[in-house]
C-alpha cells in the first residue's frame, strides 16, 4: 500500500494536472524536485510541500500566487483540514484526525511489513563489507564496518532491493605468506618443539589451535622440510582455518555473507588483464614513471617504469600504479578486476571501507565507472575508541594487540553492540564505553529504545492481571496528543526510503530514539495525571484504543530494530 506521504503526493499531482487542464500551469513541467514531507516545525501542520516554489519559475509566475491557486484545491479533499501558504510559497497542510487513526490501523494491519518499500524494484546490490585480512580473529577495529555493512544490507532489502552480501578474502600477497610462516612455527610448537616467534611474524595465541590442526593433518611431515615444500599449502590451510574463525566471530553479531570472494582466485581468472586492456584502449592506463616524492629524495630512490592509471583525471594528486616494476600487481590493480567480477552479478555496488582508505576512493570509483558504468558507492567508517568508565581499555594479551569482537559481544550482547555502532554517522568518530552502553538511562539510546518496546510488550499482560476485558479498539477515541505519536510513527516509511537512498542505516537508529522519546513522554504523562495512563480499569474502551496505539508504536520500533539486525526486547 502506498505510504501516507505518497498518497498525498498523488493528491497534489492530481491538483497540478487540473491546473494544467485549466491553463493555469503550462504542461510538461518537471515535477521530480517536488517534495511532500513533515514541516520542520510541527506547529505549522502535518505536511509541507514546495510544489509552488519548484514550479513557479518555469511556469513564469510568482510562487505565492501559484501556491494560492493550489491551496483551495488541496483543501477540497475530505482528509484535509486546512492548507496555509507560508513564507515565499510553501504550502503547510493539516490532515483530519481520522486520517491519522486510519494510518494507525494500517500500521496494525501491515505489521512487520509496515515501512517496506519498493524503492529498489528488485535491483541487485552487491554490498561488500568487513573484508578483514585473514591474519587474525575479528577485533573491534572491524566491528563498526561489519555492523554498518550488515545493517545497510538489511535496510536495502527492506527497501525492495535484492542484496548480495560479500566478503573479499585477501588471500594473496606478503601478509598471508607471513601468516603461513607464523602458523608453521605454531605447527612445530604443537609437535612439542619450543619456539621463538621473531619480529615480523604474528605472535597472537589465536594461531595455537591452527598449529594444532596442521599437526593433526600432517604429523611431522613438514617440521624439517624447506619452506618451498610447505609455504603454499600452509597458506591455503591457514587462511581456510582463519576464515572459519572469522565466520564464527561474525555469527556472534548475526552477520552471514552469501559470497566469499578470493583475491588469489581473481588474479588467476584473466579478469585483470582484460580490465587493463580495456582501460588501455580508453587511454586510462599507460606505461610510465611516477614523479619523485616531494621534499628530500630518499637515497635509494630511482625512477622505474610501471603500469599507471590516470587517476589525476579524476582529482587524484598523481597517477597510481596498477602493476609494479617487477610485473606484480598492486592491490589497486587487483581491486579493479575484482569490482568487474562483482558487477557481473549486480546492478550496483557498495563498499564499506575504513576511513584510512579515504585517499583511494576517487581513483577506484573512477576506474570502476570506466570498467562497468554501474553505480558504485564507497561508505567510509571511522574507528571506534574503546573505553571503560571513560578510561581507555587495555589491549588483550591473549589476542596479541587488540580487543576481540567475540570478547565484546560476550560481555555486552549482540544487540547492544549492533545498535551502538549505528548511533552515529559512520564517518564520525565514536566512543564505545562498556559502562555507558549497558547503562539504564535516557542517555543510552540502546536502553531507551529497547525500554520503550519492553514497556509496550508489558501492557497486555498487565491488562489481563488487572482484569480489564478489552473491547474492539475504537481508534476514534484517541485524542490529539496521542495522534501526534501516530504522526511520528507514520514517518517510518519515509525514513526507510531516505536512509536506503543515502546508504545511511544510522538514520533508523536516530529515528527510533526520537520515536521512543515521544512514547516515553506520553507514558510519563500518566505519572502526573492518572487519566493519561494507558491502562484505565474503569474505561475499557479508552484502554483498548490506547493499547492499539501502543501496539502500533511497538510494531514500528520492532520493524526498525529488525532492519538494524537488533531483536526487540520484551522485558528488561
N, C-alpha and C positions, 0 to 999 in steps of 0.2 A: 504494500500500500504506500502511495506517495506520502512523504512527510508533510506535517502541517505547513512548514515553510514552503515546500514545493507546491502544495495545493494553493496557497495564497499567491505564489508566483504565477501559477496558471490563471488565477483570477485577474491578476494585474495584466498578464498578456492579453486576456480577453478584452479588458478595458482598452488597451492600446490598439487592438485590432479594430474596435469600434471607432476610436478616434481617427484611425486611418480611413475607414469607410466613410466617415463624415467629412473627411478632408481637413480635419484639424491637425493631422500629422501626415507628412509625406510617407509613402510606402517604402519598404526596403531598408529602413534604418537598422543599423546593427544594435542588437539588444544584449549581447553577451556580457557587457560590463554592468548590467543592472543587477543589483543585489536586493535580497529580502532577508533581513536579519533583525535580531533584537536591538533596540536602540541602546546606546552606551549608558544612558540614564533611564532606569526602569520607570521613573516618574513621567517620562514622555510618552509611554504607551507600551504596547506589546510587540509591535513590529515596526520596522522603518524601511523605507526604500528610497534609493537615489535615482529612481527612474526619470524624474523631470530633469535632474542635474545632468544625467547622461545624454538624454535625447534633445535637450533644448538647443544646443549649438548646431548640431547637424540639421535640426528642424527649422533653424532660423528664427527662434523665438526666445523669450525670456523664461528662465527656469521656474520662477514663481508663478508666472502666467500659465505655463504648462501644468504645473502642479495643481493650480486652481481648476483646470479642466479635468484632471484625473480624479481629484478628491471626491467630488459628489458621486461619480460613477462607482468608485470603490465602496463608498458608504451605502450604496444601494443594496449591497449583498446582505443577506439576512444575518450572517455571522459577524458583521462589522458593526460596532457601536459608533465609532467616530473616526474621522480622518482629519488631521490638522496639518497645515503647511507650516514648516518651521525653517528659520534661517533663510539661506539663499534659495531653498526649494526642496528641502527634504519633506517626505510625507511620513508622518507618525500615525500609526493605526492602533486602535483598541478593538479587541475582539470580545464577543459575548462570553459570559461565564459558562454558558452551555458548551461553547467551543472547547474550553479547557476541560470541562467534565468529560466531553467526548474523547479528548486526547488521552485522558487517564484511562478511559475504557479501552482505548486502542492499546495502550501500554500493557494492560492486564490481559487483553486478548492475544496479543502477539508474543507475550512472554519473552523467551530467550531470543526471539527473532527481532524484538524491537530495537531499532537502530541499524539493523543490517541494511547495507546499501548495494546498489547495482552500479556503483561508480566504475568499477573495473570491467564490467561486462564480460567477465571470463578471461580477460587478457592474462597472459602468463608473465609473472615477475620472478626473476631469479634474485633472491636475497642471499648474499654471501656474507657470513659473519663468523666471528671467533677466529678461525683460521690460524690458531696459535701454532707456533713451531712445535713439533712433537718431541721436544728435547726435555720435557719435564711435565709434571702434573699441572692442572689448571690452577692459577693463582688469582688473587683479587685484581691484578692488573688486567686480566682477561674478562673479569666478571661483568663489568658495565657494558662493554661492547656485545657480550653474549646476550645480556638481557635486552638491550636496545634492539638488537637484530631480531631476536625471537619475538619480542612484542610487536615490532614493526611487521613481521611476517603474519602474526595473528591479526593485526589491525587490517592489513591488506586483504586477507581472506574474508574478514567480516565486511569489508567494503566491496566485495564482489570480484576480487582477483583470484586467479589460480596461482599458488605460490610454490616455488621450488626453494627449499632451504638447503643451502650448500656450504660445505666446509672445504677450503683449499688446503690440502696437506703439503706442506713444504718439505718434501722428502728427497730433494736434490740439493747438491751443494755441500760446502765445507761443514756446515753446522751438523748435518746428520752423519757425516764421516766422524766428526768429533764425538757424537753420541755413540756411534758404534764402538769406537776405541774405549770410551768410558764404560760401556756395557761389557766389553771384553775383560776389563780389569775386574768388574763385579762377577763375571763368569769364573775367573780364576779364583776369586775370593770364595765363591760357592764351592769350588773344588778343594778348598782347605788351605789355599795359599794366603800369606799375609801380603797385603798390597799397600802401596802408597800412590795416592792419586796426584799426579803432577799438575802444576798450574796450567790452565788452558783446557782441562777436561772438566766434565760435570761431576761435582763432588756429592750431590744430594743422595741421601739414603733411599730415595724413591727408585734408584736403579738396582738396589739389592735384590728385590724379587725378580727383576728382569734377568740378572745374572743367574739366579737360581733356576729360572725357566730354561735358560740357554744350557746350563749344566745338565738339566734333566733331559733335554733334547739331544745333546751332542756328547755327553760324557767328557772325557779329557781329550777328545779328538783334536781340538784347536788350541790347547793350552800352550803348546810349544811351537805351533805352526807359524810360518811367516804371515805377515799381515795380508799379503796378496791373496792368501787362500781363504781368509775368513771375513775380510772387511765388508764386501758387498753383501754376503749372507747375513752377517750380524747387523748390518744397517737395515736390511729388509725386515728381519725378525724383530729387531728392537723398535723400529718405527711402528710395526703392527701391534706390539705389546703396549707401547706408549699410547697409541690411538685407542686401544681398548680401555685404557685407564681414563683417557680424556673423555671418551663417550660416557663412562660411568660417572665421572665428575659432572659433566653437563646434565646427565639424567637427574642428578640431585636438584637441579634447577628446573626440571621439567623440560629440558631442551633436547630435541632429537632432530638431526638433519636427515634429509632424504638422500642427499648426494655427498660423497666424499671424493673430491677430485684430486688426482695425484699430479704434482708438479713434474715428477720424473716421467710420468706417462705422457703429459703434454709435450715434453721435449722429444719424445720418441714417435709422435704421430705424424710429423711432417707439417703440422699446422704452423710452426714457427717460420719455416722457410716460405710457406705460402703467404703468410701475413707480411713478411718482409718484402717478398716480390711485389705484392700489391702496393705497399707503401712506396716502394722504389718507383713503380710506374707512375705514381701520383706525385713524385718529387719530394716525398716527405722523409725518406731516409737516403743517406749517401755515405760515401767513404770520405773521411776527413779527420782532422786533428782537433782536439779540444784546445781552447785557449788556456794559456798557463794560469795557475792560481794567482789571485790578486795578492799584492803585497810581496814580501820577500819569497823568492823561489826556494823550495827545498833543494838540498844538494843533489839528491838522486832523481830530480825531475827531468824528464826528457820527452819531447813530443813523440807520440806514437799514433799511427793511423788506426782508426776504429770505425765501426759502422754506427752512424749517428742518426738520431731522429730530430727533425727540425722543430723542436719544442719552442724555440724562440718565436715561431709564427703564432704561438698560442699563449704568449705572455710570460714564458719562462725566461730566466736571465741568461741561459746558454743552452745549446743543443745537448741532448743526452745520449749516451751510448746504449745501444741495444746488443752489440757484440763487443767484447773486449779485444785487445790487440792480438791475443793468442787464439782468437776464434771462439772462445767460450761465451755463452750467453750471459748477459746481465739479468738480474731479477726483473728489471723493467722489460727486457726483451721477451722473456718467457711470459710475463704477465699479459702482454699484448695478445699473444696466441691463445692464452687461457681465456681471455674475455671473448675472443672469437668463438671458442668452443662453447662457452655459456650461451652466447647469442643464438646458437643453432637451435636451442630449445626454448628460448624465452623471447617475449615481445619487448621486454625492458629489463634492465639490470640495476641493482642497488648493492653497493659495497659498504660495509661498516668497518671503518678503519680507526686506529688510534690517532690521536691528534699529532703525534710525532711524524706522521706521514703527510702532513698538510702540504709540504712543498712539492709532492708528486701528483697532486690532484689534477692540476690543469693539463699536464702532459699526458696522463693516462686517459683523461676524458677526451682530449683531442685525438689521440690515436684510436681509441675505441670508436669514436664518432666516424673517423675516416674509414675504419675497417668494417663497421657494422651498420652505421646510420640508424642505430636504435637508441632510444632514450637510456641514459646511463647517469646515475646519481651516486655521489660518494658522501656519506654522512660521517663526520669526524666526531670521535668520542674522547673526552678528556679523561685523564687518570683520576683515580679515587684515592684520597688520603685517609688511611685507617687510623681511628682514634679510639681511645677507651677513657671515657670521662674527661675528654678534652686533651688527653695526653697521647702522643704518637704511640702506635702499637709496635712492640718489639717483634723482630722477624723470627721466623720459625727455624730453629737449628735443624730439626728433623728434615725439613724440606730443602735446606741449603741457604736460601737468601730471601725467602718470600713467605707470605701467609697464604695457605692454600684455600681455594674456593670451598673445598669439602669441609675444612675446619669451620669456616664462617657459616655455612649453611647448617651444619650440625649444631652450632651454638644458638643461632637466632631463628632459623627456619627459612625454607624456600620462599614463602610468600613475603616475608619481611624483606629479604634480600631483593627480590624482584621489584616490589613496589618502591622501595627506597631508591633503587637505581633509576627510577623514572620520575623522581620528584624534582628533577632539574633538567634543563635543556641538556642534550647530550654533549654539546660543545662548551658547556660551562663547568668550571671546576666543582668537585664535590667532596665533601667530608662524610665519611661513614663512621659514625660514633656508635660503638657497640652498646653503650649505655642509653643513648638517645633513641635508637631505632626500636627499642623494646619498652620505652617509657610510655606509661598510660596517661597521656596528656594531649591537649588540643594541639600542642606544638609538634607532635609526632603524626604526620599525615597518615602513616600506615595504620596506627591505632585508631585515629579519628574516623577514618572511612570504615574500617572493619567494625568499629563500635557502633556506627550507625546501622550497619546491616544486622549486627547481633541484637540491637535493641528492637529492630523491626521483627526479626525472627522470634523474639520472645512474646510479642503481643498476642498472637492467637493462643499460645499456651497459657498466658496469664488470663485471657478472657475466659477460657474453659475453667481455670482454677477459681475465677470469681463467679462462675455460674451464669455468665451472660450468654443468653441464647440470641444468636445473631440472625436478623432477617436478611433478605437480599439487599445488597447495598444500593441506596439511592444516592447517586453522586451529586444530585441537585442540592443535597443538604450541606455540601462543602461551602465554606464562606470564602471571602476574598483572600484572606491571609493564607488559607490552605491551598487555594488555587494558584497563589504565587509560587508555591513549591512545584506544582504541576508545570507551570511555565518554564521553570528551570529544568525540570526533567525532560520537557519536550525539546530542549536544545541538543539532547544527546545524539540524534541522527545527524544534525549539522556538525557537531564536534567530530563524529566519526569520519565524515566526508572530508572535513577540513584537515584533520590530522593525517588521514591517508594521502590526501593530495600533497601535503607538505612533507610527508615521510617523517612525522614527528609524533611518536607514540606518547611522549611525555604530556601532550595536551590532554590525554584521557585522565592521567593522574591529577592534573590541575583541576579539571572539571569535576572529578569525583570528590575532591576535597571541598570545592565550593558547594556541591550538592549536599554532601554530608553536613557541612556547617549550617546550611539552611534548614536541614531536617532537625539537627540538634537544637537550633534556635526555636523552632516551632515546638519541639518536645519540651524544652525548658520553660516555655510559657505556662505549662501546667503546674510548674513548681510554685508560681505566684498566684495563678488563678485555676482552681480545680476544674472549672468549666471548660478549660482549654485542653484537658488531658485527652489522650487517645481512647482510654477506657472509661466509660461512664456507665456504671451499673444501673442507674435509673433511666438511661436513654439508649437502649439497644440500637435504635435506628441510626442515631448520630455516630455511635461507636462503630457500626458496620461501615458507614461511609468513611470514617477516619482510618479504619483498618484497611479499607480498599486503597486509600491514599498511601498509607504506609507500604502496602504490598507493591504498589506501583513504583514508589521510590526505591524500595528494596530490589525490585526487578532490574531497574536501571543501574543501580550500584553493582549488582551481581553481573549484569551484562558487561559493564565497563571493566570490572575486575577480570572477567573471563577473557576479554580481549588482551589484557595485560599478562595473562597467564597466572593469575592470582586467584586462589579459592576464596569464596565469601564466607566469613566466619558466622556461625550461627549462635555461638555463645562465647563469652570472654570472662 
